Amino acid sequence: MNTLPHVKSLDDIREVLKVLPEFSQSAKQQADAREPQLTKPEGSLGRLEEVSHWVARWQGSYPPRAKSVHCNVYAGNHGVVARGVSAYPPEVTGQMVQNFINGGAAVNQICATFDVDLQVHEMALDQPTADFSKGPAMSDEDMAEAFFYGMTTVKDHTDLLCIGEMGIGNTTSAAAVAHGLYGGAAETWVGRGTGVDDEAMGHKIAVVAESVLVNKDAMKDGLDVLRCLGGRELVAMAGAVVAARMKRIPVLLDGYVCTSAVAALEATCKGALDHCMVAHNSVEPGHQLLCEKIGKKALFDLDMRLGEASGAVLAVGLVRSAVACHNNMATFGDAGVATKD
């Protein structure tokens, strides 16, 4: 497998983004050649066909595989929570991590259903990032450390990677990152997160708008935005996505927080997310707009907004079905079925 570079600064990350591997033309050609031979009308499996080809292209081999699937959940705390932007206190992050470890969270049940290996990574929960409404959330060094840590969590010999997060206050961070990347009105990007009331919602919007203005001069590209307005768990997800690209592992992205975090990569280097698919549309109002900004169409929409990679893992069944159809369906020739004239 590819050896991962030890990034120590944002400039190191920028250099890595310049040399990300492209998809395999050979695997693409083989998938394209097999698809018309399968016993079905052309295009009749819709996006399942797209999914199976995507897996093959980015794994860089043929036929595509979907057996060894891993889910990485990253947990972090945010200093901005002190501004009253969340319905829950920051202690809940650590409590939910323990719930993951004990097997009691939703993502545990979905992982068990689809035989997905779950790993939970705590990101210095006792050291929240700085309050980004007053200045950058992280230093260059702190962000690089979190990014590299995320890179190291991606296991070799993985067929498919699901990523997600847990962190009280991180929908505020996600909204701030999206607002910092793409502008517009702050309220466009802010949702209710864990369920704040109307008064708290207005306050959350104001904090997001204020935070982007406070950090405006320090944000020259997407990585700067992520450093100033993100959190350690957001940065770790971005690092994992880059490592997956280098290891030729397709990635299923979860909801708003996850998509916002990795959008910073796409904003810095176009094409950085070509090996990723967005699993689902979050109820968070900014998520669909964010998907449009990065050129992604979610695989499904079930009105979910939980986070913790729940939507990404749920999409594993869809990906496995797509791969099984592509690999195992009979061809017209094998089945003795006539093709259309």
matplotlib code that plots the C-alpha trace (Angstrom):
import matplotlib.pyplot as plt

x = [0.0, 1.0, 3.2, 1.5, 3.4, 3.9, 2.2, 3.3, 1.7, -1.1, 1.5, 2.3, -1.3, -1.6, 1.4, -0.3, -3.5, -1.6, -0.5, -3.6, -3.9, -6.6, -9.0, -8.0, -8.8, -8.3, -10.9, -13.3, -13.0, -13.6, -16.7, -18.0, -17.5, -19.4, -22.4, -24.1, -23.8, -25.8, -29.3, -31.3, -32.3, -29.6, -29.6, -32.4, -30.5, -30.1, -27.6, -26.7, -24.8, -23.0, -22.1, -20.6, -18.4, -17.4, -16.2, -14.2, -12.6, -11.4, -10.3, -8.1, -8.8, -11.5, -14.0, -15.1, -15.2, -17.4, -16.5, -14.1, -15.9, -14.8, -16.5, -14.5, -16.2, -14.3, -15.3, -14.2, -15.2, -15.6, -14.9, -17.7, -20.2, -19.6, -21.6, -24.8, -25.1, -26.1, -29.0, -26.6, -23.5, -20.0, -19.9, -22.3, -19.6, -17.6, -20.7, -21.7, -18.2, -18.7, -22.1, -20.4, -17.8, -20.6, -22.5, -25.5, -25.7, -27.6, -24.4, -23.5, -26.8, -26.4, -22.8, -23.9, -26.6, -24.2, -21.1, -19.1, -16.1, -16.6, -13.7, -14.3, -11.5, -11.5, -9.8, -8.6, -12.0, -10.6, -9.1, -11.8, -10.7, -10.6, -13.9, -13.8, -16.2, -13.1, -10.4, -9.1, -10.2, -6.8, -3.2, -1.5, 0.3, -2.8, -4.7, -1.9, -1.7, -5.4, -5.3, -2.3, -4.0, -7.1, -4.8, -3.3, -6.7, -7.4, -6.6, -5.0, -6.9, -10.2, -12.7, -15.0, -14.7, -17.5, -16.8, -18.7, -18.5, -19.7, -19.2, -21.5, -21.5, -20.2, -23.2, -22.3, -18.8, -20.1, -22.3, -19.5, -17.2, -19.8, -20.5, -16.8, -16.3, -19.3, -20.6, -24.2, -26.4, -25.4, -29.0, -28.7, -26.2, -27.5, -29.9, -31.2, -28.6, -29.4, -32.7, -32.3, -35.4, -36.2, -34.4, -31.3, -31.5, -31.3, -28.3, -26.6, -27.0, -25.5, -22.5, -21.9, -22.0, -19.8, -17.3, -16.8, -16.3, -13.8, -11.7, -12.1, -8.6, -7.0, -9.0, -7.3, -8.3, -10.4, -7.8, -7.6, -11.4, -11.2, -8.5, -10.3, -13.8, -13.6, -12.8, -10.5, -13.0, -13.8, -10.1, -9.6, -12.3, -10.6, -7.4, -9.0, -10.5, -7.1, -5.5, -8.3, -7.6, -3.9, -4.8, -7.4, -10.4, -13.8, -15.4, -19.1, -19.6, -22.3, -24.3, -23.9, -20.9, -18.9, -19.7, -18.8, -15.5, -14.4, -15.8, -12.7, -10.6, -12.6, -12.5, -8.7, -8.1, -10.9, -11.4, -10.2, -13.5, -14.0, -13.5, -16.3, -20.1, -22.5, -24.7, -27.8, -29.4, -29.4, -32.4, -29.9, -31.1, -27.6, -26.7, -28.3, -26.9, -23.5, -23.8, -24.6, -21.5, -19.2, -21.1, -22.5, -26.0, -26.8, -27.8, -31.0, -33.0, -34.6, -34.9, -32.0, -29.8, -28.1, -24.5, -22.2, -21.8, -25.3, -26.3, -23.0, -23.2, -26.8, -25.6, -23.2, -26.1, -26.8, -23.2, -22.9, -26.1, -24.7, -21.4, -23.2, -25.4, -22.4, -20.2, -22.7, -25.6, -25.6, -24.7, -27.0, -24.6, -24.4, -28.1, -29.1, -31.3, -31.7, -30.6, -32.7, -32.4]
y = [0.0, 3.6, 5.1, 8.1, 11.3, 12.8, 16.2, 18.8, 21.9, 23.2, 23.7, 20.0, 19.1, 21.4, 19.6, 16.2, 17.5, 18.3, 14.7, 12.7, 9.5, 9.4, 6.5, 3.4, 3.6, -0.1, -0.9, 1.7, 0.1, -3.4, -2.2, -0.4, -3.5, -5.8, -3.7, -3.9, -7.7, -8.2, -9.6, -6.4, -3.4, -0.8, 1.6, -0.3, -0.4, 3.3, 4.6, 1.1, 0.9, 4.1, 2.9, -0.3, 1.4, 4.0, 1.3, -0.4, 2.8, 4.0, 0.7, 0.5, -3.1, -5.3, -6.7, -4.3, -5.5, -4.6, -7.2, -5.5, -2.3, -0.1, 2.8, 5.5, 7.9, 10.9, 12.7, 16.3, 19.2, 22.8, 26.0, 27.8, 25.7, 28.2, 30.7, 28.6, 27.3, 23.7, 22.2, 19.8, 20.4, 19.4, 16.5, 14.6, 14.1, 11.9, 10.2, 9.3, 7.9, 5.6, 4.6, 3.7, 1.6, -0.1, -0.9, 1.2, 3.8, 3.7, 3.3, 0.2, -1.4, -0.5, -1.7, -5.0, -5.3, -4.9, -6.5, -3.3, -2.8, 0.3, 2.3, 5.4, 7.9, 10.5, 13.8, 15.3, 15.7, 17.4, 20.1, 21.8, 23.9, 27.6, 29.6, 30.4, 33.4, 35.1, 33.9, 30.7, 27.4, 25.8, 26.7, 25.5, 22.8, 21.6, 21.2, 19.4, 17.0, 16.2, 15.8, 13.4, 11.5, 11.0, 9.8, 7.1, 5.7, 4.4, 0.7, -1.1, -3.7, -1.8, -2.1, 0.7, 3.4, 5.1, 8.2, 10.2, 12.2, 13.0, 16.4, 18.7, 22.0, 20.6, 21.6, 25.2, 24.5, 22.8, 25.8, 28.2, 26.2, 26.1, 29.8, 30.5, 28.4, 29.6, 32.8, 33.8, 34.5, 32.7, 31.5, 29.6, 27.3, 27.0, 24.3, 23.2, 20.6, 18.7, 20.6, 24.2, 26.3, 29.4, 31.9, 29.7, 29.3, 33.0, 33.2, 30.3, 32.1, 35.3, 33.4, 31.7, 35.1, 36.7, 33.9, 34.1, 37.9, 37.6, 35.1, 36.5, 37.8, 34.5, 32.4, 32.2, 28.7, 25.8, 24.5, 27.9, 27.9, 24.4, 25.5, 28.7, 27.4, 23.6, 21.2, 18.3, 15.7, 17.6, 17.8, 14.2, 13.2, 15.3, 13.5, 10.1, 11.1, 12.0, 8.8, 6.7, 8.3, 7.4, 3.9, 3.6, 3.2, 4.6, 6.6, 7.0, 10.4, 10.9, 14.0, 17.8, 17.9, 15.3, 16.8, 20.3, 19.1, 17.5, 20.3, 22.2, 19.8, 20.3, 24.0, 23.8, 21.3, 20.5, 16.8, 15.9, 14.3, 12.3, 9.0, 9.9, 9.6, 11.3, 8.7, 10.7, 14.1, 15.4, 17.3, 20.1, 22.7, 23.6, 20.0, 19.8, 23.1, 22.0, 18.8, 20.9, 23.1, 20.1, 18.4, 15.4, 13.9, 11.9, 8.2, 8.5, 10.8, 9.5, 12.7, 11.7, 14.1, 11.9, 12.0, 9.3, 7.9, 6.3, 7.3, 6.3, 2.8, 2.4, 3.0, 0.0, -2.3, -0.3, -0.4, -4.2, -4.8, -2.7, -4.6, -8.0, -7.2, -6.1, -9.1, -11.9, -11.3, -13.6, -12.2, -12.5, -15.1, -17.1, -17.2, -17.8, -14.7, -12.9, -9.2, -6.6, -6.0]
z = [0.0, -0.4, 2.4, 3.9, 4.1, 7.6, 7.3, 9.8, 8.4, 6.2, 3.4, 3.7, 3.2, 0.2, -1.4, -0.8, -2.4, -5.6, -6.2, -5.3, -7.5, -10.2, -10.8, -12.8, -16.5, -16.8, -14.1, -15.7, -19.1, -17.7, -15.8, -18.9, -21.1, -18.7, -18.0, -21.4, -21.3, -18.1, -18.3, -18.0, -20.1, -20.5, -17.5, -15.7, -12.4, -12.5, -9.9, -8.8, -12.1, -11.3, -7.8, -8.9, -11.5, -9.0, -6.6, -9.3, -10.6, -7.3, -5.9, -9.0, -9.7, -11.2, -10.3, -7.6, -3.9, -1.0, 1.7, 4.0, 5.1, 7.9, 9.7, 11.5, 13.8, 15.1, 18.3, 19.3, 21.5, 20.5, 22.5, 20.7, 22.8, 25.6, 23.4, 24.0, 20.5, 21.4, 23.3, 25.1, 27.2, 25.9, 28.4, 26.2, 23.6, 25.9, 27.2, 23.7, 22.9, 25.8, 24.4, 21.1, 23.0, 24.9, 21.7, 22.5, 19.7, 16.5, 14.4, 16.4, 15.4, 11.7, 11.7, 13.2, 10.6, 7.7, 9.2, 9.3, 11.6, 13.8, 15.2, 17.4, 17.7, 20.5, 19.6, 22.8, 24.3, 27.5, 25.3, 23.3, 20.3, 20.8, 20.5, 16.8, 17.3, 18.8, 16.5, 14.8, 16.3, 15.8, 15.1, 12.0, 14.0, 15.9, 12.6, 10.9, 13.9, 13.8, 10.0, 10.2, 13.0, 10.7, 8.0, 10.2, 11.2, 7.7, 7.5, 4.6, 2.7, 3.2, 0.3, 1.4, 4.2, 6.0, 8.0, 10.5, 13.7, 17.2, 18.8, 20.7, 18.8, 15.6, 13.5, 14.4, 13.2, 10.0, 9.2, 9.9, 7.6, 4.8, 5.2, 5.2, 2.0, 0.0, 1.5, 1.2, 4.3, 7.5, 8.0, 4.8, 6.4, 10.0, 11.2, 14.5, 15.1, 18.3, 18.5, 19.6, 20.0, 18.0, 20.3, 20.4, 16.6, 16.1, 18.4, 16.6, 13.2, 14.7, 16.1, 12.8, 10.9, 13.6, 13.4, 9.7, 9.9, 12.8, 10.8, 7.3, 6.9, 7.9, 5.4, 2.0, 0.9, 2.1, 4.5, 6.2, 6.6, 8.2, 10.6, 11.6, 11.9, 12.2, 15.0, 15.5, 14.4, 11.2, 10.4, 11.1, 8.7, 6.0, 6.8, 6.5, 3.1, 1.8, 3.1, 1.6, -1.8, -1.5, -0.5, -3.3, -1.0, -2.0, 0.8, 1.8, 3.5, 6.1, 6.6, 7.0, 9.4, 7.5, 4.1, 5.4, 6.7, 3.5, 1.3, 2.5, 0.5, -2.7, -2.2, -2.0, -4.8, -7.3, -7.6, -4.1, -3.4, -6.6, -4.8, -2.3, -2.5, -0.1, 1.4, 2.4, 2.5, 6.0, 7.4, 8.2, 5.6, 4.4, 3.4, 0.1, -1.0, 0.2, -1.9, -4.9, -4.3, -4.3, -7.2, -5.3, -5.3, -2.2, -2.6, -0.5, 1.7, 4.9, 6.9, 9.1, 11.1, 13.7, 12.5, 13.9, 10.3, 10.6, 7.1, 5.6, 7.1, 6.0, 2.4, 2.7, 1.9, -1.3, -2.4, -1.7, -3.7, -6.6, -6.6, -6.3, -9.3, -11.4, -10.5, -10.3, -12.7, -15.7, -19.1, -22.1, -23.5, -20.3, -19.8, -23.4, -23.3, -26.6, -26.8, -28.4, -32.2]

ax = plt.figure().add_subplot(projection="3d")
ax.plot(x, y, z, "-o")
ax.set_aspect("equal")
plt.show()
